[in-house]
Amino acid sequence: LADLGILEELLFKGSYETSDKKEVTFAVDGRVQGLGEYTRYAPAIDLTAWPYGDFDHVALETAAGKSVDHGFRFAGDTLVIFKVRCFHVDMEGPECDSVAPGDIVYRLLRKKE
């Protein structure tokens, strides 16, 4: 399926503020500014809830192209991005088939526009 940018538009797009008052901006085209080494993001909603946990995922990518899977949740105007903990690796491949939320990496408050 083609990425239509729906999640970027409806959920992420806009400016946020970190707990130490730094600005983070998510663009509709998948660019992100203000998240340290990360320059791109790609959210994915897990409609099956298995095996990828009871949370949604967002890939954060560096300028060098290294992509790291994170979990995310919205609570009102706050976007929480957290590490994904792997409990079990599939024996047939290198993929994790049992995950849980890990440590919070970013807690971002959406700025009023």
C-alpha positions as CSV (number, residue, x, y, z in Angstrom):
1,L,0.0,0.0,0.0
2,A,1.1,3.5,-0.7
3,D,1.9,5.8,2.1
4,L,-0.7,8.6,1.8
5,G,0.6,10.6,4.7
6,I,-2.7,10.4,6.6
7,L,-1.2,9.6,10.0
8,E,1.4,12.4,9.5
9,E,-1.4,14.8,8.7
10,L,-3.9,13.8,11.3
11,L,-1.8,12.9,14.3
12,F,1.7,14.3,14.1
13,K,1.8,17.5,12.0
14,G,2.7,20.6,14.0
15,S,5.0,22.0,16.6
16,Y,5.7,20.6,20.0
17,E,7.8,21.5,23.0
18,T,10.1,19.2,25.0
19,S,10.2,19.3,28.8
20,D,13.3,21.5,28.6
21,K,11.5,24.0,26.3
22,K,13.1,22.9,23.0
23,E,10.9,23.0,19.8
24,V,10.2,19.9,17.8
25,T,8.4,20.1,14.5
26,F,6.8,17.2,12.6
27,A,6.1,17.9,8.9
28,V,3.4,16.1,6.8
29,D,6.1,14.8,4.4
30,G,7.8,12.8,7.1
31,R,10.5,15.3,8.1
32,V,11.2,16.0,11.8
33,Q,13.3,18.8,13.4
34,G,14.4,19.0,17.0
35,L,14.6,15.3,17.9
36,G,18.4,15.1,18.2
37,E,19.9,12.9,15.4
38,Y,16.5,12.0,13.9
39,T,15.5,13.8,10.7
40,R,12.6,11.7,9.5
41,Y,9.7,9.8,11.0
42,A,7.2,7.2,9.7
43,P,4.2,6.3,11.9
44,A,2.3,3.0,11.6
45,I,-0.9,2.1,13.4
46,D,-1.0,-1.6,14.4
47,L,-4.7,-2.5,13.9
48,T,-4.1,-6.2,14.9
49,A,-2.3,-5.5,18.2
50,W,-0.3,-8.7,17.7
51,P,2.6,-9.3,17.8
52,Y,3.8,-5.7,18.0
53,G,2.3,-4.7,21.4
54,D,-0.8,-2.8,22.4
55,F,0.6,0.5,21.2
56,D,1.4,2.2,17.9
57,H,4.8,2.4,16.3
58,V,6.8,5.2,14.7
59,A,10.2,4.7,12.9
60,L,12.6,7.5,13.6
61,E,15.4,7.8,11.0
62,T,18.8,9.5,11.1
63,A,20.2,11.5,8.3
64,A,22.5,8.5,7.6
65,G,19.4,6.3,7.1
66,K,19.5,4.3,10.3
67,S,15.9,3.6,11.3
68,V,14.9,2.8,14.9
69,D,11.5,1.5,15.9
70,H,9.7,3.4,18.8
71,G,6.3,3.2,20.3
72,F,4.0,6.2,20.7
73,R,0.9,7.3,22.4
74,F,-1.1,10.5,22.6
75,A,-2.6,11.7,25.8
76,G,-4.5,14.9,25.1
77,D,-2.0,17.4,23.8
78,T,1.0,15.3,24.8
79,L,2.8,12.9,22.5
80,V,4.9,10.3,24.3
81,I,7.5,8.4,22.3
82,F,9.2,5.4,24.0
83,K,11.6,2.6,23.3
84,V,10.3,-0.8,22.2
85,R,11.5,-3.7,24.3
86,C,11.9,-7.0,22.6
87,F,11.0,-10.1,24.7
88,H,11.4,-12.8,22.0
89,V,13.0,-13.0,18.6
90,D,11.4,-15.2,15.9
91,M,13.4,-18.3,15.3
92,E,12.8,-18.0,11.5
93,G,14.1,-14.5,11.2
94,P,15.7,-11.6,12.9
95,E,12.4,-10.0,13.8
96,C,11.1,-9.5,17.3
97,D,7.7,-11.3,17.8
98,S,6.9,-10.1,21.3
99,V,7.3,-6.5,22.4
100,A,6.4,-4.2,25.3
101,P,6.7,-0.4,25.9
102,G,10.2,0.6,27.2
103,D,11.6,3.7,28.6
104,I,10.2,7.1,27.6
105,V,12.5,8.9,25.2
106,Y,10.4,12.0,24.5
107,R,7.5,13.6,26.1
108,L,6.3,16.4,23.8
109,L,3.5,19.0,24.4
110,R,1.7,20.1,21.3
111,K,2.0,23.9,20.9
112,K,-1.2,25.9,20.2
113,E,-1.3,27.4,16.8
